[in-house]
Amino acid sequence: MEYDLQFKIYNDKKQALFLKENSDWYKYLNRNPDNYQAFLDAYKKHSRNTTTKKINSVIDTLDTVNHIFKIIN
């Protein structure tokens, strides 16, 4: 992988973690550095899904707490 591409990825800790978790991207980025845009697209999609899951989890927790308070009253 080219050094400037490595520098871009490893300067962003979240991108570096995504690359470690999805190691198949090493192969694509080593073969063609132009795949960086596809890597970014996949990273952004993963980040949106993660954020959505966190928000849904918080909403579920608040629903549970609200339901418990309704039962107590």
Stockholm file with secondary structure:
# STOCKHOLM 1.0

chainA/1-73         MEYDLQFKIYNDKKQALFLKENSDWYKYLNRNPDNYQAFLDAYKKHSRNTTTKKINSVIDTLDTVNHIFKIIN
#=GR chainA/1-73 SS CCHHHHHHHHHSHHHHHHHHHSTHHHHHHHHCGGGHHHHHHHHHHHHHHHHHHHHHHHHHHHHHHHHHHHHHC
#=GC SS_cons        CCHHHHHHHHHSHHHHHHHHHSTHHHHHHHHCGGGHHHHHHHHHHHHHHHHHHHHHHHHHHHHHHHHHHHHHC
//
